Amino acid sequence: MIYGDRIRLRAVEREDIPRYVEWLNDPEVTAGLLINLPLASWDETRWFENLAEREAIDRPLAVEARLPEGGWKHIGNVGLHQFEKIHRSAEFGIFIGDKSCWNQGYGTEATRLTVKHGFETLNLNRIYLSVYNTNPRAVCAYEKAGFVHEGVQRQAIYRNGRYLDLIFMSILRSEWEALKG
């Protein structure tokens, strides 16, 4: 497990599937994701079973928040994907599915913890992401974690009857080291 102050990151387990199905069928949760069709339990079960075929570093991690009374609560998902071994880069992705945990800094903490893992454990040099211009909460979390804006693809995504801009952001190891130092 990877521990932060208020969260931890752990492997995704079969018992998580019902929560993923609930979250990924909630239009508020998926508003910032590439998902635009309802998911069935078997969709998520197949996704989970296919995780075993991926390299360990390319598997998503469950985000859990520490409960005040002790224990942990599964609140979302985070991961690094699209690894480029020669260039030492990877794409970052996250969602906090438990809406009772929104706007409490969990996304920022999970982002920072994953970035730290990417640079300190996986020896990456660059971590990048893309985010819809309609998701200011995510942009704010990424900026707090040290990501900088690289550019915009205008009207790159068609969603809910309109075109959205796609914002590209990244953080370099040197920028992260300057932030932590």
Residue frames as qw, qx, qy, qz and C-alpha x, y, z in Angstrom:
[[0.000, 0.889, 0.458, 0.000, 0.00, 0.00, 0.00],
 [0.366, 0.326, -0.022, 0.871, 1.02, 3.58, -0.56],
 [0.309, -0.708, -0.557, 0.305, 0.17, 5.83, 2.39],
 [0.136, 0.575, 0.036, 0.806, -0.49, 9.55, 2.53],
 [0.080, -0.173, 0.511, -0.838, -1.68, 11.69, 5.43],
 [0.563, 0.112, 0.393, -0.719, -5.40, 11.03, 5.01],
 [0.854, 0.347, -0.105, -0.373, -5.51, 8.48, 2.19],
 [0.473, -0.361, 0.769, 0.234, -3.91, 5.30, 1.01],
 [0.624, 0.448, -0.414, -0.488, -3.65, 3.69, -2.40],
 [0.564, -0.188, 0.799, -0.091, -4.16, -0.05, -2.69],
 [0.007, -0.020, 0.871, 0.491, -4.77, -2.67, -5.35],
 [0.619, -0.004, -0.137, -0.774, -8.27, -2.87, -6.81],
 [0.223, -0.048, 0.953, -0.199, -10.18, -5.89, -5.49],
 [0.141, -0.313, -0.841, -0.418, -13.17, -7.82, -6.82],
 [0.166, -0.619, -0.677, 0.363, -15.29, -6.47, -3.91],
 [0.067, -0.426, 0.011, 0.902, -14.82, -2.95, -5.36],
 [0.094, 0.213, 0.741, 0.630, -16.81, -3.77, -8.52],
 [0.062, -0.727, -0.683, -0.031, -20.28, -2.81, -7.17],
 [0.191, -0.761, -0.126, 0.607, -18.98, 0.63, -6.09],
 [0.194, -0.245, 0.518, 0.796, -17.39, 1.19, -9.51],
 [0.056, 0.448, 0.794, 0.408, -20.66, 0.26, -11.22],
 [0.135, -0.821, -0.495, 0.251, -22.57, 2.70, -8.99],
 [0.233, -0.668, 0.106, 0.698, -20.06, 5.53, -9.48],
 [0.170, -0.189, 0.624, 0.738, -19.58, 5.03, -13.22],
 [0.021, 0.542, 0.766, 0.346, -23.32, 5.12, -13.82],
 [0.159, -0.796, -0.367, 0.454, -23.67, 8.46, -12.01],
 [0.471, 0.749, 0.221, 0.410, -23.69, 11.34, -14.55],
 [0.216, -0.961, 0.153, -0.075, -22.15, 13.73, -12.00],
 [0.699, -0.478, 0.457, 0.272, -19.20, 11.40, -11.45],
 [0.699, 0.191, 0.525, 0.447, -18.67, 10.66, -15.15],
 [0.259, 0.946, 0.154, -0.119, -19.03, 14.29, -16.29],
 [0.042, -0.865, 0.459, 0.201, -15.24, 14.57, -16.36],
 [0.554, -0.244, 0.775, 0.180, -14.51, 11.08, -17.68],
 [0.205, 0.270, -0.673, -0.658, -14.52, 9.57, -21.16],
 [0.104, 0.266, 0.956, -0.070, -17.41, 7.30, -20.17],
 [0.330, 0.120, -0.058, -0.935, -20.67, 8.22, -21.87],
 [0.666, -0.119, -0.574, -0.461, -22.72, 5.03, -21.85],
 [0.742, -0.482, 0.250, -0.394, -24.21, 3.09, -18.92],
 [0.249, 0.426, -0.865, 0.093, -22.05, 0.28, -17.52],
 [0.878, -0.269, -0.251, -0.306, -23.30, -3.12, -16.44],
 [0.679, -0.599, 0.420, -0.056, -21.79, -5.19, -13.66],
 [0.915, 0.122, 0.294, 0.249, -20.38, -7.59, -16.24],
 [0.452, 0.821, -0.105, 0.331, -18.57, -4.67, -17.95],
 [0.236, -0.817, 0.438, -0.291, -16.73, -3.91, -14.73],
 [0.873, -0.274, 0.404, -0.013, -16.18, -7.60, -13.95],
 [0.838, 0.445, 0.117, 0.294, -14.56, -8.07, -17.37],
 [0.181, 0.877, -0.258, 0.363, -12.46, -4.92, -16.80],
 [0.565, -0.668, 0.443, -0.194, -11.36, -6.25, -13.41],
 [0.933, -0.036, 0.342, 0.102, -10.48, -9.70, -14.78],
 [0.690, 0.641, 0.004, 0.337, -8.42, -8.12, -17.57],
 [0.201, -0.920, 0.306, -0.139, -6.31, -6.24, -15.01],
 [0.819, -0.364, 0.420, 0.139, -4.36, -9.45, -14.40],
 [0.789, 0.437, 0.249, 0.354, -3.10, -9.27, -18.01],
 [0.180, 0.933, -0.109, 0.293, -1.55, -5.82, -17.45],
 [0.536, 0.248, -0.503, 0.631, 1.86, -5.15, -15.99],
 [0.428, -0.569, -0.572, 0.407, 1.62, -4.33, -12.28],
 [0.215, -0.297, -0.074, 0.927, 2.70, -0.71, -12.80],
 [0.166, -0.110, -0.474, -0.858, -0.08, -0.20, -15.36],
 [0.311, -0.511, -0.800, -0.058, -2.90, -1.25, -13.04],
 [0.222, -0.680, -0.037, -0.698, -5.10, 1.38, -11.41],
 [0.280, -0.033, -0.754, 0.593, -5.15, 1.77, -7.65],
 [0.342, -0.735, -0.559, -0.174, -8.12, 2.20, -5.34],
 [0.072, 0.444, -0.299, 0.841, -8.13, 5.41, -3.30],
 [0.541, -0.554, -0.630, 0.065, -9.20, 4.98, 0.32],
 [0.101, -0.688, 0.180, -0.696, -9.81, 7.74, 2.89],
 [0.293, -0.019, -0.792, 0.535, -9.02, 7.27, 6.56],
 [0.423, -0.663, -0.499, -0.364, -12.22, 7.29, 8.64],
 [0.182, -0.678, 0.337, -0.628, -12.30, 9.39, 11.83],
 [0.812, -0.397, 0.257, -0.343, -13.34, 6.34, 13.86],
 [0.412, -0.409, 0.793, 0.184, -10.59, 4.23, 12.29],
 [0.659, 0.329, 0.668, 0.106, -10.58, 2.03, 9.24],
 [0.108, -0.262, 0.484, 0.828, -10.70, 3.01, 5.58],
 [0.551, 0.592, 0.453, -0.374, -13.38, 3.92, 3.03],
 [0.476, 0.148, 0.607, 0.619, -12.98, 3.30, -0.71],
 [0.168, 0.747, 0.245, -0.595, -13.67, 6.64, -2.43],
 [0.501, 0.783, -0.152, -0.335, -12.19, 6.44, -5.92],
 [0.904, 0.178, 0.253, 0.294, -9.54, 5.34, -8.34],
 [0.024, 0.903, -0.328, -0.276, -6.16, 6.62, -9.52],
 [0.896, 0.026, 0.353, 0.270, -3.49, 5.39, -11.88],
 [0.004, -0.689, 0.488, 0.536, -0.57, 5.95, -14.19],
 [0.805, 0.357, 0.474, -0.008, -0.96, 4.56, -17.71],
 [0.621, 0.775, 0.007, 0.117, 0.53, 4.75, -21.21],
 [0.595, -0.657, 0.307, 0.348, 4.05, 4.23, -19.89],
 [0.633, 0.733, -0.215, 0.127, 6.84, 5.27, -22.23],
 [0.860, -0.408, 0.024, 0.304, 9.89, 3.46, -20.86],
 [0.634, 0.279, 0.074, 0.717, 12.47, 5.17, -23.06],
 [0.035, 0.638, 0.075, 0.765, 11.07, 8.65, -22.37],
 [0.285, -0.189, -0.722, 0.602, 10.21, 7.83, -18.72],
 [0.316, -0.055, 0.051, -0.946, 6.72, 9.33, -18.94],
 [0.050, -0.348, -0.936, 0.020, 3.20, 8.21, -18.10],
 [0.280, -0.443, -0.310, -0.793, -0.36, 9.53, -18.21],
 [0.040, 0.051, 0.724, -0.687, -2.18, 10.28, -14.96],
 [0.427, -0.374, -0.527, -0.632, -5.87, 9.57, -14.35],
 [0.034, -0.086, -0.755, 0.649, -8.13, 9.87, -11.31],
 [0.402, -0.476, -0.364, -0.692, -11.72, 10.01, -10.21],
 [0.118, -0.015, 0.734, -0.669, -13.30, 10.40, -6.80],
 [0.304, -0.298, -0.775, -0.468, -16.54, 8.46, -7.12],
 [0.332, -0.567, -0.682, 0.320, -17.85, 8.97, -3.58],
 [0.086, 0.705, 0.218, 0.669, -19.49, 12.39, -3.88],
 [0.559, -0.811, -0.174, -0.015, -19.57, 12.81, -0.09],
 [0.716, -0.398, 0.126, 0.560, -15.78, 13.12, -0.35],
 [0.452, 0.626, 0.242, 0.588, -15.73, 15.84, -3.02],
 [0.019, 0.832, -0.045, 0.553, -14.20, 19.24, -2.23],
 [0.724, -0.685, 0.078, -0.019, -12.27, 17.92, 0.76],
 [0.009, -0.815, 0.573, 0.089, -8.79, 17.75, -0.79],
 [0.821, -0.132, 0.556, 0.016, -8.76, 13.98, -1.30],
 [0.771, 0.603, 0.156, 0.133, -8.26, 14.33, -5.06],
 [0.177, 0.896, -0.364, 0.181, -5.34, 16.69, -4.55],
 [0.519, -0.575, 0.623, -0.109, -3.76, 14.38, -1.97],
 [0.876, 0.142, 0.459, 0.042, -4.24, 11.32, -4.19],
 [0.606, 0.780, -0.046, 0.148, -2.73, 13.21, -7.12],
 [0.063, -0.847, 0.500, -0.170, 0.30, 14.30, -5.09],
 [0.703, -0.355, 0.611, -0.084, 0.79, 10.79, -3.70],
 [0.865, 0.376, 0.321, 0.085, 0.61, 9.23, -7.17],
 [0.408, 0.869, -0.222, 0.173, 3.03, 11.80, -8.58],
 [0.348, -0.715, 0.591, -0.136, 5.45, 11.07, -5.72],
 [0.835, -0.044, 0.548, -0.008, 5.13, 7.34, -6.46],
 [0.746, 0.650, 0.120, 0.086, 5.71, 7.98, -10.17],
 [0.266, 0.861, -0.371, 0.226, 8.91, 9.95, -9.59],
 [0.340, -0.646, 0.636, -0.251, 10.36, 8.22, -6.52],
 [0.739, -0.104, 0.655, -0.118, 9.38, 4.59, -7.16],
 [0.783, 0.474, 0.400, 0.056, 8.85, 4.29, -10.91],
 [0.472, -0.347, 0.332, 0.739, 11.67, 6.69, -11.90],
 [0.396, 0.748, 0.474, 0.242, 9.50, 8.74, -14.26],
 [0.343, -0.082, 0.048, 0.934, 10.64, 12.11, -15.60],
 [0.269, -0.025, -0.177, -0.946, 7.26, 13.43, -16.82],
 [0.137, 0.411, 0.879, -0.200, 3.65, 12.80, -15.82],
 [0.154, 0.000, -0.302, -0.941, 0.94, 14.25, -18.03],
 [0.228, 0.446, 0.814, -0.293, -2.84, 14.40, -18.20],
 [0.098, -0.262, -0.426, -0.860, -5.77, 15.85, -20.08],
 [0.028, 0.443, 0.713, -0.543, -8.90, 17.34, -18.54],
 [0.131, 0.696, 0.585, 0.396, -12.09, 18.89, -19.89],
 [0.108, 0.304, -0.102, 0.941, -12.37, 22.67, -19.62],
 [0.555, -0.509, -0.260, -0.604, -15.71, 22.08, -17.86],
 [0.828, -0.371, -0.389, 0.158, -13.97, 20.45, -14.87],
 [0.086, 0.807, -0.289, 0.508, -12.47, 23.37, -12.90],
 [0.745, -0.591, 0.248, -0.187, -12.35, 21.35, -9.66],
 [0.946, 0.029, 0.140, 0.290, -9.97, 18.87, -11.28],
 [0.496, 0.685, -0.093, 0.526, -7.86, 21.61, -12.88],
 [0.308, -0.819, 0.258, -0.409, -7.49, 23.24, -9.44],
 [0.888, -0.385, 0.249, 0.005, -6.45, 19.93, -7.84],
 [0.858, 0.307, 0.071, 0.406, -3.87, 19.34, -10.57],
 [0.229, 0.801, -0.163, 0.528, -2.44, 22.85, -10.21],
 [0.571, -0.725, 0.272, -0.272, -2.19, 22.39, -6.41],
 [0.938, -0.173, 0.257, 0.159, -0.23, 19.18, -7.07],
 [0.362, -0.590, 0.430, 0.580, 2.21, 21.07, -9.30],
 [0.559, 0.393, 0.625, 0.376, 0.92, 20.36, -12.81],
 [0.005, 0.512, -0.129, -0.849, 1.36, 23.18, -15.32],
 [0.655, 0.629, 0.288, -0.305, -0.73, 23.97, -18.40],
 [0.481, -0.186, 0.618, 0.593, 0.83, 22.90, -21.68],
 [0.139, 0.066, -0.513, -0.844, -1.92, 23.70, -24.14],
 [0.550, 0.310, 0.505, -0.589, -5.50, 23.25, -25.25],
 [0.090, 0.152, 0.831, 0.528, -7.14, 21.25, -27.99],
 [0.357, 0.154, 0.140, -0.910, -10.14, 23.37, -28.85],
 [0.774, 0.167, 0.043, -0.609, -13.50, 21.62, -29.19],
 [0.197, 0.392, -0.892, -0.113, -11.78, 18.23, -29.11],
 [0.033, 0.151, 0.960, -0.233, -14.51, 16.32, -27.24],
 [0.443, -0.274, -0.371, -0.769, -18.20, 16.05, -28.07],
 [0.205, -0.179, -0.870, 0.411, -20.21, 15.49, -24.91],
 [0.049, 0.595, 0.672, -0.439, -23.88, 16.02, -24.06],
 [0.351, 0.812, 0.453, 0.107, -24.65, 17.94, -27.22],
 [0.082, 0.986, -0.145, -0.028, -21.69, 20.34, -27.17],
 [0.768, 0.391, -0.292, 0.416, -18.00, 20.47, -27.89],
 [0.587, -0.799, 0.048, 0.124, -15.51, 20.79, -25.04],
 [0.317, 0.790, -0.496, 0.171, -11.91, 21.93, -24.98],
 [0.938, -0.206, -0.188, 0.205, -9.31, 19.47, -23.76],
 [0.129, -0.914, 0.356, -0.147, -6.65, 21.01, -21.49],
 [0.878, 0.152, -0.349, 0.290, -3.22, 19.36, -21.39],
 [0.356, -0.851, 0.313, -0.228, -1.10, 19.58, -18.24],
 [0.864, 0.129, -0.408, 0.264, 2.09, 17.96, -17.00],
 [0.460, -0.840, 0.286, -0.041, 4.63, 17.95, -14.20],
 [0.666, 0.513, -0.496, 0.218, 8.33, 17.22, -14.61],
 [0.796, -0.302, -0.386, 0.356, 10.52, 15.53, -12.03],
 [0.396, 0.156, -0.197, 0.883, 12.59, 18.74, -11.67],
 [0.304, -0.492, -0.115, -0.808, 9.42, 20.76, -10.96],
 [0.790, -0.470, -0.352, -0.175, 8.23, 18.23, -8.41],
 [0.722, -0.116, -0.356, 0.582, 11.63, 18.17, -6.69],
 [0.131, 0.318, -0.108, 0.933, 11.57, 21.99, -6.47],
 [0.542, -0.519, -0.228, -0.620, 8.08, 21.86, -4.94],
 [0.849, -0.401, -0.342, 0.042, 8.95, 19.26, -2.32],
 [0.652, 0.021, -0.279, 0.704, 12.29, 20.88, -1.46]]
